[in-house]
Amino acid sequence: MADPTNPDSKTASRDGLVVAALAGLVAATVLIGALVPGRTVHGPAPGTEPAGDMACLEWSDGCRVCQRLPEGPACSLPGIACTPEAPRCLRRAGG
């Protein structure tokens, strides 16, 4: 037990609380990371997918790059200060 008249005892007690708080924070962070669902697939923003061009497997609007996957389209996240352009096909089926 901490001796209230001994300043070193108070410091040791406070240090123990800090260590316990940090250990709790680390444990909570690991637990949250384990419980959060897996990978999030970002779909194309409206108007960024080449309209009706199913042969286009990969396209970009200058901000995001999207691919056609078996699960559906998946896109990268846009840059922080990006101004989208008209979508253009980067890769077509068959070469």
C-alpha positions in Angstrom: 0.0 0.0 0.0 1.3 3.5 -0.7 2.6 5.5 2.2 1.0 9.0 2.0 4.0 10.6 3.7 6.5 9.2 1.2 6.6 11.2 -2.1 8.3 8.3 -3.9 5.4 6.1 -3.0 2.9 8.5 -4.6 5.0 8.7 -7.8 5.2 4.9 -8.0 1.4 4.6 -7.5 0.7 7.2 -10.2 3.2 5.5 -12.6 1.4 2.2 -12.0 -1.9 3.8 -12.9 -0.4 5.2 -16.1 1.0 1.8 -17.1 -2.4 0.2 -16.4 -4.2 2.8 -18.4 -1.9 2.4 -21.4 -2.2 -1.4 -21.2 -6.0 -1.0 -21.2 -5.8 1.3 -24.2 -3.6 -1.1 -26.2 -5.9 -4.1 -25.3 -9.0 -2.1 -26.4 -7.4 -1.1 -29.7 -6.4 -4.7 -30.5 -9.9 -5.9 -29.6 -11.6 -3.3 -31.8 -9.2 -4.2 -34.7 -10.1 -7.9 -34.3 -13.9 -7.3 -34.2 -14.2 -4.7 -37.0 -15.4 -6.3 -40.3 -12.8 -7.0 -42.9 -11.9 -5.3 -46.2 -14.4 -2.6 -47.4 -14.8 -2.5 -51.2 -15.5 1.0 -52.4 -17.7 1.0 -55.4 -17.7 3.6 -58.2 -19.1 7.0 -57.6 -22.2 7.8 -59.6 -21.2 8.8 -63.1 -17.7 7.5 -63.0 -18.4 4.1 -64.5 -18.1 4.0 -68.3 -21.7 3.8 -69.4 -22.6 0.5 -71.0 -19.0 -0.4 -71.7 -18.8 -3.9 -70.2 -15.5 -4.6 -72.0 -13.8 -2.0 -69.9 -12.2 -3.8 -67.0 -10.4 -0.8 -65.4 -11.2 2.9 -65.6 -10.3 6.2 -64.0 -11.8 9.7 -63.6 -8.3 11.1 -62.7 -9.1 10.8 -59.0 -10.1 7.2 -58.5 -9.1 4.0 -60.3 -11.9 1.4 -60.5 -11.8 -2.3 -61.6 -14.6 -4.7 -62.6 -14.3 -7.7 -60.2 -16.5 -10.8 -60.0 -18.1 -9.4 -56.8 -18.8 -6.1 -58.6 -16.9 -2.8 -59.2 -14.3 -1.8 -56.7 -12.6 1.6 -56.6 -9.7 3.3 -54.8 -10.4 6.3 -52.6 -10.0 9.7 -54.2 -7.2 12.1 -53.4 -7.8 14.9 -51.0 -7.9 17.7 -53.5 -8.8 16.0 -56.7 -11.1 17.3 -59.4 -12.7 14.5 -61.3 -12.6 14.4 -65.1 -14.6 12.4 -67.6 -14.1 8.6 -67.0 -11.7 6.9 -69.4 -11.0 3.3 -69.9 -7.5 2.1 -68.8 -7.8 -1.6 -69.6 -10.1 -3.6 -71.8 -11.0 -7.3 -71.9 -8.9 -9.2 -74.3 -5.9 -6.9 -74.1 
